[in-house]
Amino acid sequence: MTKIDNKKYGWWCPLLNKEIAEGYCLDINNERLGYFKTGSLDQVKTITQKTLEEINLTCDKCPNFPL
C-alpha cells in the first residue's frame, strides 16, 4: 500500500495501470462479482475499452485479489 495525495492509501491496479484508492478497487470488484452496483464497472469499461470478460481475467490475476 502506498500514499496517494498525501492523504489516502491505495493499491497498484493492473487493470487501470495506476494507483487507485482501496475503496475504488473494492467497488470495481464488488460490482464485477455481482454483489452490488456502484457504477464503477461502467466507468472502467469506458476507460479501458475492455469487456467484462477481459476485466475479470485481469482482476482475477491481480496480486490484491482476493481482497
PQR file of N, CA, C, O and H, with PARSE charges and radii, in Angstrom:
ATOM      1  N   MET A   1       0.836  -1.169   0.000 -0.4000 1.5000
ATOM      2  CA  MET A   1       0.000   0.000   0.000 -0.0000 2.0000
ATOM      3  C   MET A   1       0.887   1.240   0.000  0.5500 1.7000
ATOM      4  O   MET A   1       1.901   1.274   0.696 -0.5500 1.4000
ATOM      5  N   THR A   2       0.521   2.243  -0.762 -0.4000 1.5000
ATOM      6  CA  THR A   2       1.312   3.460  -0.831 -0.0000 2.0000
ATOM      7  C   THR A   2       0.441   4.683  -0.605  0.5500 1.7000
ATOM      8  O   THR A   2      -0.783   4.623  -0.724 -0.5500 1.4000
ATOM      9  H   THR A   2      -0.304   2.215  -1.328  0.4000 1.0000
ATOM     10  N   LYS A   3       1.086   5.786  -0.280 -0.4000 1.5000
ATOM     11  CA  LYS A   3       0.355   7.026  -0.065 -0.0000 2.0000
ATOM     12  C   LYS A   3      -0.031   7.657  -1.386  0.5500 1.7000
ATOM     13  O   LYS A   3       0.754   7.662  -2.335 -0.5500 1.4000
ATOM     14  H   LYS A   3       2.080   5.835  -0.184  0.4000 1.0000
ATOM     15  N   ILE A   4      -1.231   8.184  -1.446 -0.4000 1.5000
ATOM     16  CA  ILE A   4      -1.717   8.895  -2.622 -0.0000 2.0000
ATOM     17  C   ILE A   4      -2.177  10.272  -2.151  0.5500 1.7000
ATOM     18  O   ILE A   4      -2.917  10.370  -1.173 -0.5500 1.4000
ATOM     19  H   ILE A   4      -1.869   8.180  -0.676  0.4000 1.0000
ATOM     20  N   ASP A   5      -1.760  11.315  -2.815 -0.4000 1.5000
ATOM     21  CA  ASP A   5      -2.162  12.686  -2.489 -0.0000 2.0000
ATOM     22  C   ASP A   5      -1.902  13.044  -1.030  0.5500 1.7000
ATOM     23  O   ASP A   5      -2.633  13.852  -0.456 -0.5500 1.4000
ATOM     24  H   ASP A   5      -1.158  11.236  -3.610  0.4000 1.0000
ATOM     25  N   ASN A   6      -0.876  12.459  -0.424 -0.4000 1.5000
ATOM     26  CA  ASN A   6      -0.503  12.722   0.960 -0.0000 2.0000
ATOM     27  C   ASN A   6      -1.610  12.435   1.967  0.5500 1.7000
ATOM     28  O   ASN A   6      -1.458  12.791   3.136 -0.5500 1.4000
ATOM     29  H   ASN A   6      -0.282  11.804  -0.890  0.4000 1.0000
ATOM     30  N   LYS A   7      -2.705  11.815   1.574 -0.4000 1.5000
ATOM     31  CA  LYS A   7      -3.811  11.556   2.485 -0.0000 2.0000
ATOM     32  C   LYS A   7      -4.298  10.117   2.402  0.5500 1.7000
ATOM     33  O   LYS A   7      -4.409   9.429   3.417 -0.5500 1.4000
ATOM     34  H   LYS A   7      -2.828  11.526   0.625  0.4000 1.0000
ATOM     35  N   LYS A   8      -4.584   9.675   1.203 -0.4000 1.5000
ATOM     36  CA  LYS A   8      -5.236   8.389   1.005 -0.0000 2.0000
ATOM     37  C   LYS A   8      -4.211   7.309   0.723  0.5500 1.7000
ATOM     38  O   LYS A   8      -3.095   7.584   0.281 -0.5500 1.4000
ATOM     39  H   LYS A   8      -4.495  10.234   0.379  0.4000 1.0000
ATOM     40  N   TYR A   9      -4.606   6.094   0.982 -0.4000 1.5000
ATOM     41  CA  TYR A   9      -3.757   4.960   0.654 -0.0000 2.0000
ATOM     42  C   TYR A   9      -4.419   4.152  -0.447  0.5500 1.7000
ATOM     43  O   TYR A   9      -5.645   4.094  -0.530 -0.5500 1.4000
ATOM     44  H   TYR A   9      -5.512   5.870   1.341  0.4000 1.0000
ATOM     45  N   GLY A  10      -3.617   3.534  -1.283 -0.4000 1.5000
ATOM     46  CA  GLY A  10      -4.197   2.783  -2.384 -0.0000 2.0000
ATOM     47  C   GLY A  10      -3.321   1.646  -2.833  0.5500 1.7000
ATOM     48  O   GLY A  10      -2.278   1.365  -2.242 -0.5500 1.4000
ATOM     49  H   GLY A  10      -2.620   3.580  -1.216  0.4000 1.0000
ATOM     50  N   TRP A  11      -3.757   1.001  -3.880 -0.4000 1.5000
ATOM     51  CA  TRP A  11      -3.093  -0.155  -4.443 -0.0000 2.0000
ATOM     52  C   TRP A  11      -2.796   0.107  -5.909  0.5500 1.7000
ATOM     53  O   TRP A  11      -3.476   0.890  -6.573 -0.5500 1.4000
ATOM     54  H   TRP A  11      -4.605   1.229  -4.360  0.4000 1.0000
ATOM     55  N   TRP A  12      -1.748  -0.576  -6.403 -0.4000 1.5000
ATOM     56  CA  TRP A  12      -1.472  -0.535  -7.839 -0.0000 2.0000
ATOM     57  C   TRP A  12      -2.535  -1.373  -8.533  0.5500 1.7000
ATOM     58  O   TRP A  12      -2.779  -2.515  -8.141 -0.5500 1.4000
ATOM     59  H   TRP A  12      -1.195  -1.212  -5.863  0.4000 1.0000
ATOM     60  N   CYS A  13      -3.160  -0.824  -9.546 -0.4000 1.5000
ATOM     61  CA  CYS A  13      -4.224  -1.508 -10.290 -0.0000 2.0000
ATOM     62  C   CYS A  13      -3.694  -1.874 -11.672  0.5500 1.7000
ATOM     63  O   CYS A  13      -3.467  -0.992 -12.500 -0.5500 1.4000
ATOM     64  H   CYS A  13      -2.962   0.103  -9.864  0.4000 1.0000
ATOM     65  N   PRO A  14      -3.490  -3.186 -11.932 -0.5600 1.5000
ATOM     66  CA  PRO A  14      -3.025  -3.583 -13.256  0.2800 2.0000
ATOM     67  C   PRO A  14      -4.067  -3.345 -14.350  0.5500 1.7000
ATOM     68  O   PRO A  14      -3.721  -3.238 -15.527 -0.5500 1.4000
ATOM     69  N   LEU A  15      -5.313  -3.263 -13.969 -0.4000 1.5000
ATOM     70  CA  LEU A  15      -6.382  -3.011 -14.937 -0.0000 2.0000
ATOM     71  C   LEU A  15      -6.294  -1.580 -15.471  0.5500 1.7000
ATOM     72  O   LEU A  15      -6.369  -1.354 -16.679 -0.5500 1.4000
ATOM     73  H   LEU A  15      -5.593  -3.350 -13.013  0.4000 1.0000
ATOM     74  N   LEU A  16      -6.135  -0.625 -14.565 -0.4000 1.5000
ATOM     75  CA  LEU A  16      -6.072   0.782 -14.948 -0.0000 2.0000
ATOM     76  C   LEU A  16      -4.642   1.285 -15.109  0.5500 1.7000
ATOM     77  O   LEU A  16      -4.413   2.416 -15.537 -0.5500 1.4000
ATOM     78  H   LEU A  16      -6.074  -0.809 -13.584  0.4000 1.0000
ATOM     79  N   ASN A  17      -3.679   0.426 -14.758 -0.4000 1.5000
ATOM     80  CA  ASN A  17      -2.266   0.744 -14.883 -0.0000 2.0000
ATOM     81  C   ASN A  17      -1.872   1.999 -14.090  0.5500 1.7000
ATOM     82  O   ASN A  17      -1.117   2.845 -14.570 -0.5500 1.4000
ATOM     83  H   ASN A  17      -3.864  -0.493 -14.410  0.4000 1.0000
ATOM     84  N   LYS A  18      -2.410   2.094 -12.856 -0.4000 1.5000
ATOM     85  CA  LYS A  18      -2.069   3.209 -11.974 -0.0000 2.0000
ATOM     86  C   LYS A  18      -2.512   2.875 -10.552  0.5500 1.7000
ATOM     87  O   LYS A  18      -3.228   1.899 -10.325 -0.5500 1.4000
ATOM     88  H   LYS A  18      -3.023   1.407 -12.467  0.4000 1.0000
ATOM     89  N   GLU A  19      -2.078   3.696  -9.602 -0.4000 1.5000
ATOM     90  CA  GLU A  19      -2.520   3.517  -8.231 -0.0000 2.0000
ATOM     91  C   GLU A  19      -3.946   4.036  -8.099  0.5500 1.7000
ATOM     92  O   GLU A  19      -4.298   5.090  -8.627 -0.5500 1.4000
ATOM     93  H   GLU A  19      -1.497   4.489  -9.786  0.4000 1.0000
ATOM     94  N   ILE A  20      -4.756   3.263  -7.378 -0.4000 1.5000
ATOM     95  CA  ILE A  20      -6.133   3.685  -7.118 -0.0000 2.0000
ATOM     96  C   ILE A  20      -6.416   3.499  -5.634  0.5500 1.7000
ATOM     97  O   ILE A  20      -5.734   2.732  -4.954 -0.5500 1.4000
ATOM     98  H   ILE A  20      -4.470   2.406  -6.948  0.4000 1.0000
ATOM     99  N   ALA A  21      -7.420   4.199  -5.142 -0.4000 1.5000
ATOM    100  CA  ALA A  21      -7.827   4.071  -3.748 -0.0000 2.0000
ATOM    101  C   ALA A  21      -8.375   2.673  -3.502  0.5500 1.7000
ATOM    102  O   ALA A  21      -8.982   2.066  -4.385 -0.5500 1.4000
ATOM    103  H   ALA A  21      -7.974   4.822  -5.695  0.4000 1.0000
ATOM    104  N   GLU A  22      -8.153   2.173  -2.295 -0.4000 1.5000
ATOM    105  CA  GLU A  22      -8.660   0.841  -1.930 -0.0000 2.0000
ATOM    106  C   GLU A  22     -10.154   0.738  -2.188  0.5500 1.7000
ATOM    107  O   GLU A  22     -10.631  -0.270  -2.710 -0.5500 1.4000
ATOM    108  H   GLU A  22      -7.660   2.666  -1.578  0.4000 1.0000
ATOM    109  N   GLY A  23     -10.890   1.777  -1.824 -0.4000 1.5000
ATOM    110  CA  GLY A  23     -12.341   1.764  -1.981 -0.0000 2.0000
ATOM    111  C   GLY A  23     -12.782   1.620  -3.423  0.5500 1.7000
ATOM    112  O   GLY A  23     -13.780   0.958  -3.708 -0.5500 1.4000
ATOM    113  H   GLY A  23     -10.503   2.595  -1.400  0.4000 1.0000
ATOM    114  N   TYR A  24     -12.044   2.236  -4.333 -0.4000 1.5000
ATOM    115  CA  TYR A  24     -12.371   2.129  -5.754 -0.0000 2.0000
ATOM    116  C   TYR A  24     -12.146   0.699  -6.228  0.5500 1.7000
ATOM    117  O   TYR A  24     -12.949   0.153  -6.985 -0.5500 1.4000
ATOM    118  H   TYR A  24     -11.234   2.774  -4.101  0.4000 1.0000
ATOM    119  N   CYS A  25     -11.055   0.101  -5.779 -0.4000 1.5000
ATOM    120  CA  CYS A  25     -10.780  -1.304  -6.097 -0.0000 2.0000
ATOM    121  C   CYS A  25     -11.915  -2.189  -5.572  0.5500 1.7000
ATOM    122  O   CYS A  25     -12.413  -3.064  -6.280 -0.5500 1.4000
ATOM    123  H   CYS A  25     -10.403   0.545  -5.164  0.4000 1.0000
ATOM    124  N   LEU A  26     -12.306  -1.950  -4.346 -0.4000 1.5000
ATOM    125  CA  LEU A  26     -13.401  -2.732  -3.753 -0.0000 2.0000
ATOM    126  C   LEU A  26     -14.692  -2.541  -4.531  0.5500 1.7000
ATOM    127  O   LEU A  26     -15.414  -3.507  -4.776 -0.5500 1.4000
ATOM    128  H   LEU A  26     -11.902  -1.239  -3.771  0.4000 1.0000
ATOM    129  N   ASP A  27     -14.992  -1.307  -4.924 -0.4000 1.5000
ATOM    130  CA  ASP A  27     -16.203  -1.037  -5.710 -0.0000 2.0000
ATOM    131  C   ASP A  27     -16.190  -1.802  -7.030  0.5500 1.7000
ATOM    132  O   ASP A  27     -17.188  -2.412  -7.412 -0.5500 1.4000
ATOM    133  H   ASP A  27     -14.405  -0.522  -4.725  0.4000 1.0000
ATOM    134  N   ILE A  28     -15.060  -1.767  -7.719 -0.4000 1.5000
ATOM    135  CA  ILE A  28     -14.937  -2.472  -9.003 -0.0000 2.0000
ATOM    136  C   ILE A  28     -15.176  -3.969  -8.795  0.5500 1.7000
ATOM    137  O   ILE A  28     -15.953  -4.591  -9.519 -0.5500 1.4000
ATOM    138  H   ILE A  28     -14.249  -1.271  -7.409  0.4000 1.0000
ATOM    139  N   ASN A  29     -14.503  -4.530  -7.805 -0.4000 1.5000
ATOM    140  CA  ASN A  29     -14.618  -5.971  -7.579 -0.0000 2.0000
ATOM    141  C   ASN A  29     -15.979  -6.388  -7.050  0.5500 1.7000
ATOM    142  O   ASN A  29     -16.502  -7.424  -7.461 -0.5500 1.4000
ATOM    143  H   ASN A  29     -13.871  -4.024  -7.216  0.4000 1.0000
ATOM    144  N   ASN A  30     -16.559  -5.619  -6.161 -0.4000 1.5000
ATOM    145  CA  ASN A  30     -17.897  -5.952  -5.666 -0.0000 2.0000
ATOM    146  C   ASN A  30     -18.914  -5.935  -6.794  0.5500 1.7000
ATOM    147  O   ASN A  30     -19.821  -6.766  -6.837 -0.5500 1.4000
ATOM    148  H   ASN A  30     -16.135  -4.777  -5.828  0.4000 1.0000
ATOM    149  N   GLU A  31     -18.758  -4.981  -7.711 -0.4000 1.5000
ATOM    150  CA  GLU A  31     -19.699  -4.918  -8.831 -0.0000 2.0000
ATOM    151  C   GLU A  31     -19.451  -6.041  -9.835  0.5500 1.7000
ATOM    152  O   GLU A  31     -20.401  -6.665 -10.307 -0.5500 1.4000
ATOM    153  H   GLU A  31     -18.021  -4.306  -7.676  0.4000 1.0000
ATOM    154  N   ARG A  32     -18.203  -6.302 -10.164 -0.4000 1.5000
ATOM    155  CA  ARG A  32     -17.937  -7.353 -11.159 -0.0000 2.0000
ATOM    156  C   ARG A  32     -18.307  -8.731 -10.638  0.5500 1.7000
ATOM    157  O   ARG A  32     -18.622  -9.623 -11.425 -0.5500 1.4000
ATOM    158  H   ARG A  32     -17.431  -5.795  -9.781  0.4000 1.0000
ATOM    159  N   LEU A  33     -18.273  -8.919  -9.323 -0.4000 1.5000
ATOM    160  CA  LEU A  33     -18.667 -10.192  -8.719 -0.0000 2.0000
ATOM    161  C   LEU A  33     -20.170 -10.271  -8.446  0.5500 1.7000
ATOM    162  O   LEU A  33     -20.667 -11.289  -7.965 -0.5500 1.4000
ATOM    163  H   LEU A  33     -18.016  -8.194  -8.684  0.4000 1.0000
ATOM    164  N   GLY A  34     -20.886  -9.193  -8.756 -0.4000 1.5000
ATOM    165  CA  GLY A  34     -22.343  -9.200  -8.659 -0.0000 2.0000
ATOM    166  C   GLY A  34     -22.906  -8.923  -7.280  0.5500 1.7000
ATOM    167  O   GLY A  34     -24.077  -9.206  -7.025 -0.5500 1.4000
ATOM    168  H   GLY A  34     -20.483  -8.366  -9.146  0.4000 1.0000
ATOM    169  N   TYR A  35     -22.086  -8.368  -6.374 -0.4000 1.5000
ATOM    170  CA  TYR A  35     -22.586  -8.110  -5.021 -0.0000 2.0000
ATOM    171  C   TYR A  35     -23.490  -6.891  -4.973  0.5500 1.7000
ATOM    172  O   TYR A  35     -24.527  -6.923  -4.310 -0.5500 1.4000
ATOM    173  H   TYR A  35     -21.135  -8.138  -6.581  0.4000 1.0000
ATOM    174  N   PHE A  36     -23.120  -5.819  -5.660 -0.4000 1.5000
ATOM    175  CA  PHE A  36     -23.969  -4.642  -5.777 -0.0000 2.0000
ATOM    176  C   PHE A  36     -23.449  -3.746  -6.889  0.5500 1.7000
ATOM    177  O   PHE A  36     -22.302  -3.878  -7.314 -0.5500 1.4000
ATOM    178  H   PHE A  36     -22.278  -5.793  -6.198  0.4000 1.0000
ATOM    179  N   LYS A  37     -24.295  -2.832  -7.362 -0.4000 1.5000
ATOM    180  CA  LYS A  37     -23.942  -1.946  -8.466 -0.0000 2.0000
ATOM    181  C   LYS A  37     -23.442  -0.619  -7.907  0.5500 1.7000
ATOM    182  O   LYS A  37     -24.121   0.030  -7.112 -0.5500 1.4000
ATOM    183  H   LYS A  37     -25.227  -2.724  -7.016  0.4000 1.0000
ATOM    184  N   THR A  38     -22.243  -0.227  -8.334 -0.4000 1.5000
ATOM    185  CA  THR A  38     -21.651   1.021  -7.878 -0.0000 2.0000
ATOM    186  C   THR A  38     -21.459   2.027  -9.014  0.5500 1.7000
ATOM    187  O   THR A  38     -21.249   3.214  -8.764 -0.5500 1.4000
ATOM    188  H   THR A  38     -21.691  -0.755  -8.980  0.4000 1.0000
ATOM    189  N   GLY A  39     -21.531   1.562 -10.245 -0.4000 1.5000
ATOM    190  CA  GLY A  39     -21.251   2.410 -11.397 -0.0000 2.0000
ATOM    191  C   GLY A  39     -19.780   2.388 -11.787  0.5500 1.7000
ATOM    192  O   GLY A  39     -19.410   2.884 -12.851 -0.5500 1.4000
ATOM    193  H   GLY A  39     -21.702   0.598 -10.449  0.4000 1.0000
ATOM    194  N   SER A  40     -18.945   1.818 -10.935 -0.4000 1.5000
ATOM    195  CA  SER A  40     -17.507   1.783 -11.190 -0.0000 2.0000
ATOM    196  C   SER A  40     -17.162   0.907 -12.380  0.5500 1.7000
ATOM    197  O   SER A  40     -16.251   1.225 -13.144 -0.5500 1.4000
ATOM    198  H   SER A  40     -19.245   1.415 -10.070  0.4000 1.0000
ATOM    199  N   LEU A  41     -17.868  -0.170 -12.540 -0.4000 1.5000
ATOM    200  CA  LEU A  41     -17.562  -1.096 -13.630 -0.0000 2.0000
ATOM    201  C   LEU A  41     -17.829  -0.452 -14.995  0.5500 1.7000
ATOM    202  O   LEU A  41     -17.045  -0.639 -15.925 -0.5500 1.4000
ATOM    203  H   LEU A  41     -18.608  -0.428 -11.920  0.4000 1.0000
ATOM    204  N   ASP A  42     -18.908   0.292 -15.124 -0.4000 1.5000
ATOM    205  CA  ASP A  42     -19.187   1.001 -16.381 -0.0000 2.0000
ATOM    206  C   ASP A  42     -18.090   2.017 -16.664  0.5500 1.7000
ATOM    207  O   ASP A  42     -17.670   2.192 -17.808 -0.5500 1.4000
ATOM    208  H   ASP A  42     -19.546   0.444 -14.368  0.4000 1.0000
ATOM    209  N   GLN A  43     -17.631   2.684 -15.611 -0.4000 1.5000
ATOM    210  CA  GLN A  43     -16.555   3.660 -15.758 -0.0000 2.0000
ATOM    211  C   GLN A  43     -15.270   2.985 -16.229  0.5500 1.7000
ATOM    212  O   GLN A  43     -14.591   3.496 -17.119 -0.5500 1.4000
ATOM    213  H   GLN A  43     -17.973   2.542 -14.682  0.4000 1.0000
ATOM    214  N   VAL A  44     -14.937   1.845 -15.640 -0.4000 1.5000
ATOM    215  CA  VAL A  44     -13.728   1.103 -16.019 -0.0000 2.0000
ATOM    216  C   VAL A  44     -13.844   0.593 -17.454  0.5500 1.7000
ATOM    217  O   VAL A  44     -12.869   0.637 -18.203 -0.5500 1.4000
ATOM    218  H   VAL A  44     -15.489   1.429 -14.917  0.4000 1.0000
ATOM    219  N   LYS A  45     -15.008   0.115 -17.839 -0.4000 1.5000
ATOM    220  CA  LYS A  45     -15.201  -0.349 -19.219 -0.0000 2.0000
ATOM    221  C   LYS A  45     -14.959   0.785 -20.207  0.5500 1.7000
ATOM    222  O   LYS A  45     -14.346   0.579 -21.255 -0.5500 1.4000
ATOM    223  H   LYS A  45     -15.801   0.079 -17.230  0.4000 1.0000
ATOM    224  N   THR A  46     -15.437   1.981 -19.876 -0.4000 1.5000
ATOM    225  CA  THR A  46     -15.252   3.140 -20.748 -0.0000 2.0000
ATOM    226  C   THR A  46     -13.784   3.536 -20.827  0.5500 1.7000
ATOM    227  O   THR A  46     -13.264   3.805 -21.910 -0.5500 1.4000
ATOM    228  H   THR A  46     -15.935   2.148 -19.025  0.4000 1.0000
ATOM    229  N   ILE A  47     -13.121   3.568 -19.682 -0.4000 1.5000
ATOM    230  CA  ILE A  47     -11.716   3.975 -19.633 -0.0000 2.0000
ATOM    231  C   ILE A  47     -10.820   2.982 -20.371  0.5500 1.7000
ATOM    232  O   ILE A  47      -9.955   3.381 -21.151 -0.5500 1.4000
ATOM    233  H   ILE A  47     -13.543   3.349 -18.803  0.4000 1.0000
ATOM    234  N   THR A  48     -11.029   1.693 -20.124 -0.4000 1.5000
ATOM    235  CA  THR A  48     -10.127   0.665 -20.663 -0.0000 2.0000
ATOM    236  C   THR A  48     -10.559   0.119 -22.017  0.5500 1.7000
ATOM    237  O   THR A  48      -9.751  -0.469 -22.735 -0.5500 1.4000
ATOM    238  H   THR A  48     -11.732   1.369 -19.490  0.4000 1.0000
ATOM    239  N   GLN A  49     -11.828   0.310 -22.369 -0.4000 1.5000
ATOM    240  CA  GLN A  49     -12.391  -0.268 -23.588 -0.0000 2.0000
ATOM    241  C   GLN A  49     -12.326  -1.794 -23.554  0.5500 1.7000
ATOM    242  O   GLN A  49     -12.210  -2.440 -24.595 -0.5500 1.4000
ATOM    243  H   GLN A  49     -12.485   0.788 -21.786  0.4000 1.0000
ATOM    244  N   LYS A  50     -12.404  -2.375 -22.327 -0.4000 1.5000
ATOM    245  CA  LYS A  50     -12.367  -3.830 -22.167 -0.0000 2.0000
ATOM    246  C   LYS A  50     -13.758  -4.358 -21.866  0.5500 1.7000
ATOM    247  O   LYS A  50     -14.607  -3.652 -21.321 -0.5500 1.4000
ATOM    248  H   LYS A  50     -12.499  -1.849 -21.481  0.4000 1.0000
ATOM    249  N   THR A  51     -13.973  -5.616 -22.232 -0.4000 1.5000
ATOM    250  CA  THR A  51     -15.229  -6.285 -21.913 -0.0000 2.0000
ATOM    251  C   THR A  51     -15.175  -6.775 -20.462  0.5500 1.7000
ATOM    252  O   THR A  51     -14.121  -6.754 -19.826 -0.5500 1.4000
ATOM    253  H   THR A  51     -13.283  -6.189 -22.674  0.4000 1.0000
ATOM    254  N   LEU A  52     -16.311  -7.209 -19.961 -0.4000 1.5000
ATOM    255  CA  LEU A  52     -16.352  -7.759 -18.606 -0.0000 2.0000
ATOM    256  C   LEU A  52     -15.440  -8.975 -18.500  0.5500 1.7000
ATOM    257  O   LEU A  52     -14.767  -9.156 -17.486 -0.5500 1.4000
ATOM    258  H   LEU A  52     -17.167  -7.226 -20.478  0.4000 1.0000
ATOM    259  N   GLU A  53     -15.412  -9.793 -19.518 -0.4000 1.5000
ATOM    260  CA  GLU A  53     -14.563 -10.981 -19.505 -0.0000 2.0000
ATOM    261  C   GLU A  53     -13.084 -10.599 -19.411  0.5500 1.7000
ATOM    262  O   GLU A  53     -12.329 -11.216 -18.659 -0.5500 1.4000
ATOM    263  H   GLU A  53     -15.959  -9.646 -20.342  0.4000 1.0000
ATOM    264  N   GLU A  54     -12.675  -9.590 -20.166 -0.4000 1.5000
ATOM    265  CA  GLU A  54     -11.291  -9.128 -20.118 -0.0000 2.0000
ATOM    266  C   GLU A  54     -10.954  -8.512 -18.754  0.5500 1.7000
ATOM    267  O   GLU A  54      -9.858  -8.708 -18.230 -0.5500 1.4000
ATOM    268  H   GLU A  54     -13.288  -9.089 -20.777  0.4000 1.0000
ATOM    269  N   ILE A  55     -11.896  -7.779 -18.196 -0.4000 1.5000
ATOM    270  CA  ILE A  55     -11.720  -7.190 -16.867 -0.0000 2.0000
ATOM    271  C   ILE A  55     -11.573  -8.294 -15.831  0.5500 1.7000
ATOM    272  O   ILE A  55     -10.691  -8.238 -14.974 -0.5500 1.4000
ATOM    273  H   ILE A  55     -12.787  -7.620 -18.622  0.4000 1.0000
ATOM    274  N   ASN A  56     -12.436  -9.293 -15.914 -0.4000 1.5000
ATOM    275  CA  ASN A  56     -12.373 -10.408 -14.963 -0.0000 2.0000
ATOM    276  C   ASN A  56     -11.021 -11.125 -15.030  0.5500 1.7000
ATOM    277  O   ASN A  56     -10.457 -11.478 -13.994 -0.5500 1.4000
ATOM    278  H   ASN A  56     -13.152  -9.339 -16.610  0.4000 1.0000
ATOM    279  N   LEU A  57     -10.504 -11.341 -16.231 -0.4000 1.5000
ATOM    280  CA  LEU A  57      -9.199 -12.000 -16.379 -0.0000 2.0000
ATOM    281  C   LEU A  57      -8.094 -11.203 -15.687  0.5500 1.7000
ATOM    282  O   LEU A  57      -7.240 -11.773 -15.007 -0.5500 1.4000
ATOM    283  H   LEU A  57     -10.963 -11.054 -17.072  0.4000 1.0000
ATOM    284  N   THR A  58      -8.115  -9.895 -15.864 -0.4000 1.5000
ATOM    285  CA  THR A  58      -7.106  -9.036 -15.245 -0.0000 2.0000
ATOM    286  C   THR A  58      -7.269  -9.009 -13.734  0.5500 1.7000
ATOM    287  O   THR A  58      -6.293  -9.170 -13.002 -0.5500 1.4000
ATOM    288  H   THR A  58      -8.808  -9.432 -16.416  0.4000 1.0000
ATOM    289  N   CYS A  59      -8.487  -8.807 -13.263 -0.4000 1.5000
ATOM    290  CA  CYS A  59      -8.727  -8.696 -11.821 -0.0000 2.0000
ATOM    291  C   CYS A  59      -8.477 -10.023 -11.097  0.5500 1.7000
ATOM    292  O   CYS A  59      -7.971 -10.029  -9.975 -0.5500 1.4000
ATOM    293  H   CYS A  59      -9.280  -8.676 -13.858  0.4000 1.0000
ATOM    294  N   ASP A  60      -8.821 -11.123 -11.722 -0.4000 1.5000
ATOM    295  CA  ASP A  60      -8.602 -12.427 -11.094 -0.0000 2.0000
ATOM    296  C   ASP A  60      -7.112 -12.740 -10.905  0.5500 1.7000
ATOM    297  O   ASP A  60      -6.751 -13.514 -10.019 -0.5500 1.4000
ATOM    298  H   ASP A  60      -9.231 -11.118 -12.634  0.4000 1.0000
ATOM    299  N   LYS A  61      -6.255 -12.146 -11.728 -0.4000 1.5000
ATOM    300  CA  LYS A  61      -4.806 -12.353 -11.630 -0.0000 2.0000
ATOM    301  C   LYS A  61      -4.125 -11.302 -10.758  0.5500 1.7000
ATOM    302  O   LYS A  61      -2.928 -11.402 -10.490 -0.5500 1.4000
ATOM    303  H   LYS A  61      -6.549 -11.517 -12.448  0.4000 1.0000
ATOM    304  N   CYS A  62      -4.873 -10.299 -10.316 -0.4000 1.5000
ATOM    305  CA  CYS A  62      -4.310  -9.185  -9.563 -0.0000 2.0000
ATOM    306  C   CYS A  62      -3.735  -9.649  -8.221  0.5500 1.7000
ATOM    307  O   CYS A  62      -4.356 -10.458  -7.531 -0.5500 1.4000
ATOM    308  H   CYS A  62      -5.845 -10.217 -10.533  0.4000 1.0000
ATOM    309  N   PRO A  63      -2.551  -9.141  -7.846 -0.5600 1.5000
ATOM    310  CA  PRO A  63      -1.967  -9.532  -6.554  0.2800 2.0000
ATOM    311  C   PRO A  63      -2.781  -9.031  -5.360  0.5500 1.7000
ATOM    312  O   PRO A  63      -2.595  -9.521  -4.246 -0.5500 1.4000
ATOM    313  N   ASN A  64      -3.666  -8.081  -5.565 -0.4000 1.5000
ATOM    314  CA  ASN A  64      -4.521  -7.588  -4.474 -0.0000 2.0000
ATOM    315  C   ASN A  64      -5.777  -8.445  -4.281  0.5500 1.7000
ATOM    316  O   ASN A  64      -6.522  -8.251  -3.319 -0.5500 1.4000
ATOM    317  H   ASN A  64      -3.818  -7.683  -6.470  0.4000 1.0000
ATOM    318  N   PHE A  65      -6.007  -9.385  -5.190 -0.4000 1.5000
ATOM    319  CA  PHE A  65      -7.199 -10.233  -5.122 -0.0000 2.0000
ATOM    320  C   PHE A  65      -6.801 -11.605  -4.627  0.5500 1.7000
ATOM    321  O   PHE A  65      -5.783 -12.110  -5.099 -0.5500 1.4000
ATOM    322  H   PHE A  65      -5.403  -9.542  -5.970  0.4000 1.0000
ATOM    323  N   PRO A  66      -7.503 -12.249  -3.729 -0.5600 1.5000
ATOM    324  CA  PRO A  66      -8.765 -11.782  -3.141  0.2800 2.0000
ATOM    325  C   PRO A  66      -8.511 -10.702  -2.110  0.5500 1.7000
ATOM    326  O   PRO A  66      -7.508 -10.700  -1.397 -0.5500 1.4000
ATOM    327  N   LEU A  67      -9.436  -9.810  -2.063 -0.4000 1.5000
ATOM    328  CA  LEU A  67      -9.283  -8.633  -1.211 -0.0000 2.0000
ATOM    329  C   LEU A  67      -9.348  -8.986   0.222  0.5500 1.7000
ATOM    330  O   LEU A  67      -9.237  -8.110   1.079 -0.5500 1.4000
ATOM    331  H   LEU A  67     -10.251  -9.811  -2.643  0.4000 1.0000
TER
END
